[in-house]
């Protein structure tokens, strides 16, 4: 069963800018969801300090169309960008099976 399209974004965040990054990421993700058709995202931090965002889209075309537009929230993008030390290339995923269950009472 196909379950949409997903992208993993990877970042190294400047030391001391973690809260700024979290805030910018959350605001930008909400704007992308509300204005560009994204289905939301989860932000993770690895034990090694790398930040990963797993974003879901209805399909690859929706993601590609959104990328062609100007940012959904310029202020959030600027806030987030100023806190990023390095942004690695995204990893594009075509899900085949989705067995994730939403957490009760989450976001």
The first five atom37 places (N, CA, C, CB, O) and aatype in JSON, in Angstrom:
{
  "aatype": [20, 20, 20, 20, 20, 20, 20, 20, 20, 20, 20, 20, 20, 20, 20, 20, 20, 20, 20, 20, 20, 20, 20, 20, 20, 20, 20, 20, 20, 20, 20, 20, 20, 20, 20, 20, 20, 20, 20, 20, 20, 20, 20, 20, 20, 20, 20, 20, 20, 20, 20, 20, 20, 20, 20, 20, 20, 20, 20, 20, 20, 20, 20, 20, 20, 20, 20, 20, 20, 20, 20, 20, 20, 20, 20, 20, 20, 20, 20, 20, 20, 20, 20, 20, 20, 20, 20, 20, 20, 20, 20, 20, 20, 20, 20, 20, 20, 20, 20, 20, 20, 20, 20, 20, 20, 20, 20],
  "atom_mask": [
    [1, 1, 1, 1, 1],
    [1, 1, 1, 1, 1],
    [1, 1, 1, 1, 1],
    [1, 1, 1, 1, 1],
    [1, 1, 1, 1, 1],
    [1, 1, 1, 1, 1],
    [1, 1, 1, 1, 1],
    [1, 1, 1, 1, 1],
    [1, 1, 1, 1, 1],
    [1, 1, 1, 1, 1],
    [1, 1, 1, 1, 1],
    [1, 1, 1, 1, 1],
    [1, 1, 1, 1, 1],
    [1, 1, 1, 1, 1],
    [1, 1, 1, 1, 1],
    [1, 1, 1, 1, 1],
    [1, 1, 1, 1, 1],
    [1, 1, 1, 1, 1],
    [1, 1, 1, 1, 1],
    [1, 1, 1, 1, 1],
    [1, 1, 1, 1, 1],
    [1, 1, 1, 1, 1],
    [1, 1, 1, 1, 1],
    [1, 1, 1, 1, 1],
    [1, 1, 1, 1, 1],
    [1, 1, 1, 1, 1],
    [1, 1, 1, 1, 1],
    [1, 1, 1, 1, 1],
    [1, 1, 1, 1, 1],
    [1, 1, 1, 1, 1],
    [1, 1, 1, 1, 1],
    [1, 1, 1, 1, 1],
    [1, 1, 1, 1, 1],
    [1, 1, 1, 1, 1],
    [1, 1, 1, 1, 1],
    [1, 1, 1, 1, 1],
    [1, 1, 1, 1, 1],
    [1, 1, 1, 1, 1],
    [1, 1, 1, 1, 1],
    [1, 1, 1, 1, 1],
    [1, 1, 1, 1, 1],
    [1, 1, 1, 1, 1],
    [1, 1, 1, 1, 1],
    [1, 1, 1, 1, 1],
    [1, 1, 1, 1, 1],
    [1, 1, 1, 1, 1],
    [1, 1, 1, 1, 1],
    [1, 1, 1, 1, 1],
    [1, 1, 1, 1, 1],
    [1, 1, 1, 1, 1],
    [1, 1, 1, 1, 1],
    [1, 1, 1, 1, 1],
    [1, 1, 1, 1, 1],
    [1, 1, 1, 1, 1],
    [1, 1, 1, 1, 1],
    [1, 1, 1, 1, 1],
    [1, 1, 1, 1, 1],
    [1, 1, 1, 1, 1],
    [1, 1, 1, 1, 1],
    [1, 1, 1, 1, 1],
    [1, 1, 1, 1, 1],
    [1, 1, 1, 1, 1],
    [1, 1, 1, 1, 1],
    [1, 1, 1, 1, 1],
    [1, 1, 1, 1, 1],
    [1, 1, 1, 1, 1],
    [1, 1, 1, 1, 1],
    [1, 1, 1, 1, 1],
    [1, 1, 1, 1, 1],
    [1, 1, 1, 1, 1],
    [1, 1, 1, 1, 1],
    [1, 1, 1, 1, 1],
    [1, 1, 1, 1, 1],
    [1, 1, 1, 1, 1],
    [1, 1, 1, 1, 1],
    [1, 1, 1, 1, 1],
    [1, 1, 1, 1, 1],
    [1, 1, 1, 1, 1],
    [1, 1, 1, 1, 1],
    [1, 1, 1, 1, 1],
    [1, 1, 1, 1, 1],
    [1, 1, 1, 1, 1],
    [1, 1, 1, 1, 1],
    [1, 1, 1, 1, 1],
    [1, 1, 1, 1, 1],
    [1, 1, 1, 1, 1],
    [1, 1, 1, 1, 1],
    [1, 1, 1, 1, 1],
    [1, 1, 1, 1, 1],
    [1, 1, 1, 1, 1],
    [1, 1, 1, 1, 1],
    [1, 1, 1, 1, 1],
    [1, 1, 1, 1, 1],
    [1, 1, 1, 1, 1],
    [1, 1, 1, 1, 1],
    [1, 1, 1, 1, 1],
    [1, 1, 1, 1, 1],
    [1, 1, 1, 1, 1],
    [1, 1, 1, 1, 1],
    [1, 1, 1, 1, 1],
    [1, 1, 1, 1, 1],
    [1, 1, 1, 1, 1],
    [1, 1, 1, 1, 1],
    [1, 1, 1, 1, 1],
    [1, 1, 1, 1, 1],
    [1, 1, 1, 1, 1],
    [1, 1, 1, 1, 1]
  ],
  "atom_positions": [
    [[0.84, -1.19, 0.0], [0.0, 0.0, 0.0], [0.89, 1.25, 0.0], [-0.96, 0.0, 1.23], [1.76, 1.39, 0.86]],
    [[0.67, 2.14, -0.95], [1.41, 3.4, -1.0], [0.84, 4.36, 0.04], [1.34, 4.03, -2.43], [-0.37, 4.44, 0.22]],
    [[1.72, 5.07, 0.71], [1.29, 5.97, 1.78], [1.81, 7.39, 1.59], [1.74, 5.44, 3.12], [2.13, 8.06, 2.57]],
    [[1.9, 7.86, 0.36], [2.36, 9.21, 0.12], [3.82, 9.27, -0.22], [2.09, 10.06, 1.32], [4.38, 8.35, -0.81]],
    [[4.44, 10.37, 0.16], [5.85, 10.62, -0.15], [6.47, 11.26, 1.08], [6.01, 11.54, -1.41], [5.84, 12.08, 1.74]],
    [[7.7, 10.89, 1.39], [8.36, 11.41, 2.58], [9.76, 11.91, 2.25], [8.43, 10.33, 3.66], [10.39, 11.47, 1.29]],
    [[10.21, 12.84, 3.06], [11.54, 13.41, 2.9], [12.19, 13.49, 4.28], [11.47, 14.82, 2.22], [11.56, 13.87, 5.26]],
    [[13.47, 13.12, 4.33], [14.24, 13.3, 5.55], [15.2, 14.46, 5.31], [15.02, 11.98, 5.95], [16.0, 14.44, 4.38]],
    [[15.09, 15.48, 6.15], [16.0, 16.62, 6.12], [17.0, 16.46, 7.26], [15.21, 17.99, 6.24], [16.64, 15.99, 8.34]],
    [[18.25, 16.84, 7.02], [19.3, 16.66, 8.02], [20.04, 17.97, 8.23], [20.28, 15.55, 7.6], [20.41, 18.65, 7.28]],
    [[20.27, 18.31, 9.5], [20.9, 19.58, 9.85], [21.91, 19.4, 10.98], [19.83, 20.6, 10.26], [21.77, 18.53, 11.84]],
    [[22.93, 20.23, 10.93], [23.8, 20.44, 12.1], [23.45, 21.86, 12.56], [25.37, 20.27, 11.75], [23.53, 22.82, 11.8]],
    [[23.08, 21.97, 13.81], [22.63, 23.23, 14.38], [23.78, 23.87, 15.16], [21.39, 23.03, 15.28], [24.53, 23.18, 15.85]],
    [[23.9, 25.17, 15.03], [24.95, 25.9, 15.75], [24.8, 25.69, 17.26], [24.91, 27.42, 15.41], [23.68, 25.77, 17.78]],
    [[25.88, 25.42, 17.96], [25.79, 25.26, 19.41], [25.16, 26.5, 20.05], [27.19, 25.01, 20.01], [25.53, 27.63, 19.74]],
    [[24.22, 26.26, 20.93], [23.52, 27.35, 21.61], [22.29, 27.85, 20.87], [24.45, 28.48, 21.83], [21.53, 28.66, 21.41]],
    [[22.08, 27.4, 19.63], [20.95, 27.87, 18.82], [19.83, 26.84, 18.72], [21.42, 28.25, 17.43], [18.94, 26.96, 17.87]],
    [[19.87, 25.83, 19.56], [18.9, 24.74, 19.48], [17.46, 25.21, 19.67], [19.22, 23.69, 20.5], [16.58, 24.81, 18.91]],
    [[17.21, 26.05, 20.65], [15.84, 26.53, 20.88], [15.35, 27.39, 19.72], [15.77, 27.32, 22.2], [14.19, 27.3, 19.33]],
    [[16.22, 28.22, 19.18], [15.87, 29.05, 18.02], [15.55, 28.16, 16.83], [17.02, 30.02, 17.67], [14.58, 28.4, 16.11]],
    [[16.36, 27.13, 16.62], [16.11, 26.19, 15.52], [14.77, 25.5, 15.7], [17.24, 25.16, 15.44], [13.98, 25.43, 14.76]],
    [[14.5, 24.98, 16.9], [13.22, 24.3, 17.17], [12.04, 25.22, 16.86], [13.15, 23.84, 18.65], [11.08, 24.81, 16.21]],
    [[12.13, 26.45, 17.32], [11.04, 27.41, 17.1], [10.85, 27.68, 15.6], [11.33, 28.74, 17.84], [9.73, 27.61, 15.1]],
    [[11.93, 27.98, 14.89], [11.84, 28.25, 13.46], [11.32, 27.04, 12.7], [13.19, 28.66, 12.91], [10.49, 27.18, 11.8]],
    [[11.81, 25.85, 13.05], [11.36, 24.63, 12.38], [9.87, 24.42, 12.58], [12.14, 23.42, 12.91], [9.15, 24.11, 11.63]],
    [[9.39, 24.58, 13.82], [7.97, 24.37, 14.1], [7.1, 25.37, 13.33], [7.7, 24.5, 15.61], [6.09, 24.98, 12.75]],
    [[7.49, 26.63, 13.33], [6.71, 27.66, 12.62], [6.7, 27.39, 11.11], [7.27, 29.06, 12.91], [5.66, 27.49, 10.47]],
    [[7.86, 27.06, 10.56], [7.93, 26.81, 9.12], [7.15, 25.54, 8.75], [9.4, 26.68, 8.68], [6.47, 25.52, 7.73]],
    [[7.24, 24.51, 9.55], [6.51, 23.28, 9.28], [5.01, 23.52, 9.3], [6.89, 22.19, 10.3], [4.29, 23.0, 8.45]],
    [[4.52, 24.29, 10.27], [3.09, 24.62, 10.32], [2.66, 25.4, 9.09], [2.76, 25.42, 11.6], [1.59, 25.16, 8.53]],
    [[3.5, 26.35, 8.66], [3.17, 27.15, 7.47], [3.15, 26.27, 6.22], [4.17, 28.3, 7.3], [2.29, 26.44, 5.36]],
    [[4.09, 25.35, 6.11], [4.1, 24.44, 4.96], [2.86, 23.56, 4.97], [5.38, 23.57, 4.96], [2.26, 23.32, 3.93]],
    [[2.49, 23.09, 6.13], [1.27, 22.28, 6.25], [0.04, 23.09, 5.86], [1.12, 21.73, 7.69], [-0.81, 22.62, 5.11]],
    [[-0.05, 24.3, 6.37], [-1.24, 25.12, 6.17], [-1.31, 25.77, 4.79], [-1.29, 26.2, 7.23], [-2.41, 25.98, 4.26]],
    [[-0.16, 26.09, 4.19], [-0.15, 26.87, 2.95], [0.38, 26.14, 1.72], [0.65, 28.1, 3.16], [0.19, 26.6, 0.6]],
    [[1.04, 25.01, 1.91], [1.68, 24.34, 0.78], [1.25, 22.88, 0.6], [3.16, 24.39, 0.94], [1.7, 22.22, -0.33]],
    [[0.39, 22.38, 1.47], [-0.11, 21.03, 1.29], [0.69, 19.92, 1.93], [-0.21, 20.76, -0.12], [0.39, 18.74, 1.73]],
    [[1.71, 20.27, 2.71], [2.46, 19.25, 3.44], [1.57, 18.59, 4.48], [3.71, 19.86, 4.11], [0.57, 19.17, 4.9]],
    [[1.94, 17.4, 4.89], [1.14, 16.65, 5.88], [1.77, 16.68, 7.26], [0.98, 15.22, 5.43], [1.35, 15.94, 8.15]],
    [[2.76, 17.53, 7.45], [3.4, 17.64, 8.75], [4.75, 16.95, 8.78], [2.52, 17.07, 9.82], [5.2, 16.38, 7.79]],
    [[5.38, 17.03, 9.92], [6.73, 16.53, 10.06], [7.03, 16.22, 11.52], [7.74, 17.54, 9.51], [6.36, 16.71, 12.42]],
    [[8.03, 15.41, 11.72], [8.55, 15.14, 13.07], [10.02, 15.53, 13.08], [8.37, 13.62, 13.47], [10.75, 15.24, 12.14]],
    [[10.43, 16.2, 14.14], [11.82, 16.61, 14.29], [12.48, 15.71, 15.32], [11.93, 18.11, 14.71], [11.92, 15.45, 16.39]],
    [[13.66, 15.23, 15.0], [14.41, 14.33, 15.87], [15.84, 14.85, 16.03], [14.42, 12.87, 15.3], [16.35, 15.59, 15.19]],
    [[16.46, 14.44, 17.12], [17.89, 14.7, 17.31], [18.57, 13.38, 17.6], [18.15, 15.73, 18.47], [18.12, 12.62, 18.46]],
    [[19.65, 13.09, 16.88], [20.36, 11.84, 17.07], [21.29, 11.95, 18.28], [21.16, 11.47, 15.81], [21.56, 13.04, 18.78]],
    [[21.77, 10.81, 18.74], [22.73, 10.8, 19.85], [24.01, 11.55, 19.49], [23.06, 9.36, 20.24], [24.71, 12.05, 20.37]],
    [[24.31, 11.64, 18.19], [25.51, 12.33, 17.73], [25.28, 13.83, 17.55], [25.98, 11.73, 16.41], [26.21, 14.56, 17.2]],
    [[24.06, 14.3, 17.79], [23.78, 15.73, 17.69], [23.26, 16.2, 16.35], [24.99, 16.48, 18.01], [23.04, 17.4, 16.16]],
    [[23.06, 15.29, 15.41], [22.48, 15.66, 14.12], [20.97, 15.77, 14.27], [22.85, 14.61, 13.01], [20.35, 14.96, 14.96]],
    [[20.37, 16.77, 13.64], [18.93, 16.97, 13.68], [18.33, 16.42, 12.4], [18.58, 18.47, 13.85], [18.81, 16.71, 11.3]],
    [[17.27, 15.62, 12.53], [16.58, 15.01, 11.4], [15.12, 15.4, 11.45], [16.74, 13.47, 11.39], [14.49, 15.34, 12.5]],
    [[14.58, 15.8, 10.32], [13.14, 16.07, 10.21], [12.57, 15.11, 9.18], [12.86, 17.57, 9.82], [13.06, 15.04, 8.05]],
    [[11.56, 14.39, 9.57], [10.86, 13.45, 8.7], [9.56, 14.12, 8.29], [10.6, 12.05, 9.41], [8.66, 14.27, 9.11]],
    [[9.45, 14.51, 7.02], [8.28, 15.22, 6.53], [7.48, 14.34, 5.59], [8.69, 16.52, 5.82], [8.04, 13.59, 4.79]],
    [[6.15, 14.44, 5.69], [5.28, 13.64, 4.84], [4.47, 14.54, 3.92], [4.35, 12.76, 5.7], [4.04, 15.63, 4.31]],
    [[4.26, 14.05, 2.69], [3.51, 14.77, 1.66], [2.51, 13.82, 1.03], [4.46, 15.37, 0.6], [2.7, 12.6, 1.07]],
    [[1.44, 14.35, 0.43], [0.48, 13.47, -0.24], [1.12, 12.66, -1.37], [-0.68, 14.29, -0.79], [0.78, 11.5, -1.61]],
    [[2.08, 13.31, -2.09], [2.78, 12.66, -3.19], [4.0, 13.5, -3.56], [1.84, 12.47, -4.42], [4.16, 14.63, -3.09]],
    [[4.84, 12.94, -4.38], [6.07, 13.62, -4.77], [5.78, 14.91, -5.55], [6.95, 12.7, -5.61], [6.48, 15.91, -5.37]],
    [[4.77, 14.9, -6.4], [4.43, 16.09, -7.18], [4.08, 17.27, -6.27], [3.25, 15.79, -8.11], [4.49, 18.4, -6.54]],
    [[3.33, 17.02, -5.19], [2.97, 18.08, -4.25], [4.22, 18.68, -3.62], [2.02, 17.55, -3.16], [4.33, 19.89, -3.46]],
    [[5.17, 17.83, -3.25], [6.44, 18.28, -2.66], [7.22, 19.12, -3.66], [7.3, 17.08, -2.19], [7.72, 20.19, -3.32]],
    [[7.32, 18.63, -4.9], [8.07, 19.35, -5.92], [7.42, 20.7, -6.26], [8.19, 18.51, -7.18], [8.13, 21.68, -6.46]],
    [[6.09, 20.75, -6.32], [5.41, 22.03, -6.57], [5.68, 23.01, -5.44], [3.89, 21.81, -6.72], [5.94, 24.19, -5.69]],
    [[5.62, 22.55, -4.21], [5.87, 23.43, -3.06], [7.3, 23.98, -3.07], [5.61, 22.68, -1.75], [7.53, 25.12, -2.68]],
    [[8.24, 23.17, -3.51], [9.64, 23.61, -3.57], [9.86, 24.72, -4.6], [10.55, 22.44, -3.91], [10.81, 25.5, -4.48]],
    [[8.98, 24.81, -5.59], [9.11, 25.83, -6.64], [8.59, 27.2, -6.18], [8.35, 25.39, -7.88], [8.9, 28.22, -6.8]],
    [[7.82, 27.21, -5.1], [7.25, 28.45, -4.59], [8.2, 29.1, -3.59], [5.89, 28.18, -3.93], [9.09, 28.46, -3.05]],
    [[7.98, 30.39, -3.36], [8.77, 31.04, -2.3], [8.38, 30.43, -0.96], [8.56, 32.59, -2.3], [7.32, 29.82, -0.84]],
    [[9.22, 30.6, 0.03], [8.99, 29.97, 1.33], [7.61, 30.31, 1.89], [10.08, 30.4, 2.31], [7.1, 31.41, 1.68]],
    [[7.04, 29.37, 2.6], [5.7, 29.56, 3.18], [5.71, 30.54, 4.34], [5.15, 28.22, 3.64], [4.66, 31.11, 4.66]],
    [[6.85, 30.76, 4.98], [6.96, 31.71, 6.09], [8.38, 32.26, 6.11], [6.6, 31.02, 7.46], [9.28, 31.65, 6.7]],
    [[8.6, 33.41, 5.48], [9.96, 33.96, 5.39], [10.62, 34.2, 6.74], [9.93, 35.25, 4.64], [11.82, 33.96, 6.89]],
    [[9.87, 34.67, 7.73], [10.47, 34.93, 9.05], [10.94, 33.64, 9.7], [9.46, 35.65, 9.97], [12.04, 33.58, 10.25]],
    [[10.11, 32.6, 9.65], [10.49, 31.32, 10.24], [11.68, 30.71, 9.5], [9.3, 30.34, 10.21], [12.58, 30.16, 10.12]],
    [[11.67, 30.83, 8.17], [12.79, 30.3, 7.38], [14.09, 31.02, 7.74], [12.5, 30.44, 5.88], [15.15, 30.39, 7.83]],
    [[14.02, 32.32, 7.93], [15.2, 33.1, 8.31], [15.68, 32.69, 9.71], [14.89, 34.61, 8.27], [16.88, 32.5, 9.92]],
    [[14.76, 32.57, 10.65], [15.11, 32.16, 12.02], [15.78, 30.8, 12.01], [13.85, 32.13, 12.91], [16.83, 30.61, 12.63]],
    [[15.18, 29.87, 11.3], [15.73, 28.53, 11.23], [17.09, 28.55, 10.53], [14.76, 27.59, 10.5], [18.04, 27.93, 11.0]],
    [[17.17, 29.25, 9.41], [18.41, 29.3, 8.64], [19.58, 29.88, 9.42], [18.21, 30.1, 7.4], [20.71, 29.42, 9.27]],
    [[19.32, 30.88, 10.24], [20.39, 31.51, 11.02], [20.94, 30.58, 12.09], [19.88, 32.78, 11.67], [22.05, 30.78, 12.58]],
    [[20.17, 29.56, 12.46], [20.63, 28.64, 13.5], [21.29, 27.38, 12.94], [19.46, 28.24, 14.38], [21.8, 26.55, 13.7]],
    [[21.28, 27.24, 11.62], [21.84, 26.04, 10.99], [23.31, 26.25, 10.63], [21.04, 25.68, 9.73], [23.67, 27.22, 9.97]],
    [[24.13, 25.33, 11.08], [25.55, 25.32, 10.75], [25.78, 24.63, 9.41], [26.36, 24.63, 11.86], [26.61, 25.07, 8.61]],
    [[25.04, 23.54, 9.18], [25.17, 22.78, 7.93], [23.85, 22.1, 7.62], [26.32, 21.73, 8.04], [23.2, 21.55, 8.51]],
    [[23.46, 22.14, 6.37], [22.26, 21.45, 5.9], [22.7, 20.41, 4.88], [21.23, 22.46, 5.28], [23.31, 20.74, 3.86]],
    [[22.41, 19.16, 5.16], [22.8, 18.06, 4.28], [21.71, 17.82, 3.24], [23.08, 16.78, 5.1], [20.56, 18.2, 3.46]],
    [[22.03, 17.19, 2.13], [21.02, 16.93, 1.1], [19.86, 16.1, 1.65], [21.64, 16.22, -0.1], [20.08, 15.22, 2.48]],
    [[18.64, 16.38, 1.2], [17.5, 15.59, 1.69], [17.55, 14.17, 1.16], [16.18, 16.26, 1.28], [18.14, 13.89, 0.11]],
    [[16.92, 13.28, 1.9], [16.76, 11.89, 1.49], [15.29, 11.72, 1.11], [17.19, 10.89, 2.64], [14.4, 11.95, 1.93]],
    [[15.04, 11.31, -0.13], [13.68, 11.16, -0.64], [13.23, 9.72, -0.47], [13.6, 11.59, -2.13], [13.97, 8.78, -0.77]],
    [[12.0, 9.54, 0.03], [11.5, 8.21, 0.35], [10.14, 7.96, -0.28], [11.41, 8.03, 1.86], [9.26, 8.81, -0.22]],
    [[9.99, 6.82, -0.87], [8.7, 6.35, -1.39], [8.23, 5.24, -0.45], [8.81, 5.84, -2.9], [8.66, 4.1, -0.6]],
    [[7.36, 5.54, 0.52], [6.92, 4.52, 1.46], [6.21, 3.36, 0.76], [5.99, 5.13, 2.5], [5.48, 3.55, -0.21]],
    [[6.44, 2.18, 1.25], [5.8, 0.98, 0.73], [4.77, 0.44, 1.71], [6.85, -0.08, 0.43], [3.69, 0.01, 1.3]],
    [[5.09, 0.46, 2.98], [4.17, -0.02, 4.02], [4.26, 0.94, 5.2], [4.5, -1.51, 4.46], [5.37, 1.32, 5.59]],
    [[3.13, 1.34, 5.77], [3.1, 2.26, 6.91], [2.43, 1.56, 8.08], [2.36, 3.59, 6.55], [1.22, 1.31, 8.05]],
    [[3.2, 1.25, 9.1], [2.66, 0.62, 10.29], [2.8, 1.5, 11.52], [3.35, -0.7, 10.54], [2.64, 1.02, 12.65]],
    [[3.08, 2.8, 11.33], [3.17, 3.72, 12.46], [1.77, 3.99, 13.03], [3.85, 5.06, 12.03], [0.8, 4.1, 12.28]],
    [[1.7, 4.08, 14.33], [0.46, 4.45, 15.02], [0.67, 5.82, 15.65], [0.05, 3.37, 16.1], [1.71, 6.05, 16.26]],
    [[-0.31, 6.73, 15.53], [-0.15, 8.03, 16.2], [-0.18, 7.84, 17.71], [-1.26, 9.02, 15.75], [-0.89, 6.97, 18.23]],
    [[0.6, 8.65, 18.42], [0.6, 8.61, 19.88], [-0.67, 9.25, 20.4], [1.84, 9.34, 20.44], [-1.08, 10.31, 19.92]],
    [[-1.3, 8.63, 21.36], [-2.51, 9.2, 21.97], [-2.15, 10.53, 22.63], [-3.14, 8.21, 23.01], [-1.19, 10.61, 23.39]],
    [[-2.94, 11.56, 22.34], [-2.74, 12.86, 22.97], [-1.55, 13.63, 22.45], [-2.59, 12.68, 24.43], [-1.16, 14.62, 23.06]],
    [[-0.95, 13.2, 21.34], [0.21, 13.92, 20.83], [-0.24, 15.14, 20.03], [1.09, 13.0, 19.96], [-1.37, 15.21, 19.55]],
    [[0.68, 16.09, 19.91], [0.49, 17.32, 19.16], [-0.93, 17.48, 18.74], [1.39, 17.36, 17.96], [-1.27, 18.47, 18.1]]
  ]
}
